[in-house]
Amino acid sequence: METPILYIGNRRFSSWSLRAWLVMKKAGLAFDETLVPLNQADTRQALSAISPGGTVPALHTRNAVIWDSLAICEWAAEQAPELWPVHEGQRGRARSAVAMMHAGFMALRETCPMDLCRSPSAIMLTDATQLDIARLQALWHDVKSVDGPWLFGRWSIADAVFTPVAARFYAYDIPLHAEAQAYCDTLLADEDYRVWHQAAQAETFANPYDNPI
């Protein structure tokens, strides 16, 4: 196999697939894309065939199968190191912010699952979800130490990781501080994200899938 294959879930719902796909696109890497419909009768069998973890995204390269979104991002950064900030201090902050998102903010994920076809409307938010929203805005403020629309000057893996968060904030009509809102607007206006979003709108799968992956 010469060209890597990125297996993704439904674009409308699979936030982790979106993150890996954005990073692969921004890296300028050639790859093929295969969608595995989620929550179908044969989904478990299909995922087991392509992913040791039984999840998407999964990246098949010539030498490896990589089935975690952050691991896929790191693989892409090995091919395109500019996906992380050049400055050591900024790179460390970017990796720390990404790790926080990768492992945390479960209340937001559970209460506000990503749905790129949802008409923006507010819902009742739990105290834990409101705390996650406040923590995310504080995190963005704390790590943004350089000028420009992105967190670390130029686009990085951190921006990919937070793009589904911006989509959640939009879909659930969550009020944000001006700085956080400007950052979310930047993420959702990104050309590659718009390509993914348009494809999500065209999907015809039923909507049984609210698992916050």
VENVENDA-V551290 format. One record per residue. SS is DSSP state (alpha for helix, beta for strand, coil for the rest). PHI is phi as a letter, one per 30 degrees, with the letter a starting at -180 (999 if undefined). PSI is psi in radians with two decimals (* if undefined). Layout:
# VENVENDA-V551290
SS&PHI&PSI, SS&PHI&PSI
This chain:
# VENVENDA-V551290
coil&999&2.09, coil&d&-0.74, coil&c&2.22, beta&e&2.63, beta&c&2.18, beta&c&2.02, beta&c&2.24, beta&b&2.82, coil&c&-3.04, coil&e&2.21, coil&d&-0.53, coil&d&-0.58, coil&c&-0.47, coil&d&1.60, alpha&d&-0.64, alpha&d&-0.59, alpha&d&-0.74, alpha&e&-0.77, alpha&d&-0.87, alpha&d&-0.72, alpha&d&-0.77, alpha&e&-0.76, alpha&d&-0.76, alpha&d&-0.72, alpha&d&-0.84, alpha&d&-0.47, coil&d&-0.25, coil&i&0.44, coil&d&2.41, coil&d&2.28, beta&a&2.65, beta&c&2.76, beta&b&2.24, beta&b&2.19, beta&c&2.28, coil&c&1.86, coil&e&2.33, coil&c&2.71, coil&h&0.62, coil&c&2.93, coil&d&-0.56, coil&c&0.22, alpha&d&-0.81, alpha&e&-0.76, alpha&d&-0.74, alpha&d&-0.73, alpha&d&-0.67, alpha&d&-0.52, alpha&d&-0.41, alpha&c&-0.19, coil&b&2.04, coil&e&-0.49, coil&d&-0.11, coil&i&0.50, coil&b&2.88, coil&c&2.64, coil&d&2.78, beta&b&2.34, beta&c&2.17, beta&c&2.04, coil&c&-3.11, coil&d&-0.58, coil&c&-0.05, coil&a&2.79, beta&c&2.13, beta&c&2.10, coil&b&0.34, coil&b&2.42, alpha&d&-0.75, alpha&d&-0.65, alpha&d&-0.66, alpha&d&-0.72, alpha&d&-0.73, alpha&d&-0.66, alpha&d&-0.79, alpha&d&-0.66, alpha&d&-0.43, alpha&d&-0.56, alpha&d&-0.55, coil&b&1.43, alpha&e&-0.37, alpha&d&-0.09, alpha&d&-0.35, coil&c&2.67, coil&e&2.58, coil&d&-0.73, coil&d&2.32, alpha&e&-0.75, alpha&d&-0.80, alpha&d&-0.66, alpha&d&-0.71, alpha&d&-0.69, alpha&d&-0.69, alpha&d&-0.79, alpha&d&-0.66, alpha&d&-0.75, alpha&d&-0.73, alpha&d&-0.75, alpha&d&-0.67, alpha&e&-0.77, alpha&d&-0.67, alpha&d&-0.58, alpha&c&-0.14, coil&b&-2.82, coil&h&0.74, alpha&d&-0.55, alpha&d&-0.76, alpha&d&-0.76, alpha&d&-0.74, alpha&d&-0.68, alpha&d&-0.59, coil&b&1.20, coil&d&2.56, coil&d&2.29, coil&b&1.75, coil&d&-0.08, coil&c&0.09, coil&d&2.31, coil&d&2.22, coil&e&2.18, coil&a&2.54, coil&d&2.68, coil&b&2.95, coil&d&2.18, coil&c&2.39, coil&d&2.84, alpha&e&-0.69, alpha&d&-0.64, alpha&d&-0.74, alpha&d&-0.62, alpha&d&-0.74, alpha&e&-0.75, alpha&d&-0.76, alpha&d&-0.71, alpha&d&-0.68, alpha&d&-0.77, alpha&d&-0.68, alpha&d&-0.68, alpha&d&-0.85, alpha&e&-0.74, alpha&d&-0.73, alpha&d&-0.65, alpha&d&-0.31, coil&d&1.66, coil&c&0.09, coil&b&2.81, coil&d&2.80, coil&j&2.90, coil&d&-0.39, beta&c&2.92, coil&d&-0.62, coil&b&0.72, beta&i&-1.27, coil&c&2.85, coil&e&2.44, coil&b&3.07, alpha&e&-0.57, alpha&e&-0.70, alpha&d&-0.61, alpha&d&-0.75, alpha&d&-0.57, alpha&c&-0.10, alpha&d&-0.80, alpha&d&-0.46, alpha&d&-0.78, alpha&d&-0.68, alpha&d&-0.67, alpha&d&-0.81, alpha&e&-0.67, alpha&d&-0.83, alpha&d&-0.55, coil&c&0.26, coil&h&0.91, coil&c&2.11, coil&d&2.42, coil&b&2.83, coil&d&2.72, alpha&e&-0.74, alpha&d&-0.77, alpha&d&-0.67, alpha&d&-0.71, alpha&d&-0.70, alpha&d&-0.77, alpha&d&-0.72, alpha&d&-0.69, alpha&d&-0.80, alpha&d&-0.75, alpha&d&-0.22, alpha&c&-0.10, coil&e&2.40, alpha&d&-0.75, alpha&d&-0.71, alpha&d&-0.68, alpha&d&-0.61, alpha&d&-0.81, alpha&d&-0.78, alpha&d&-0.74, alpha&d&-0.71, alpha&d&-0.63, alpha&d&-0.68, alpha&d&-0.49, alpha&d&-0.18, coil&d&2.52, coil&c&0.26, coil&d&2.63, coil&d&2.95, coil&c&1.15, coil&c&0.03, coil&c&1.79, coil&c&0.34, coil&d&2.15, coil&d&1.23, coil&c&*
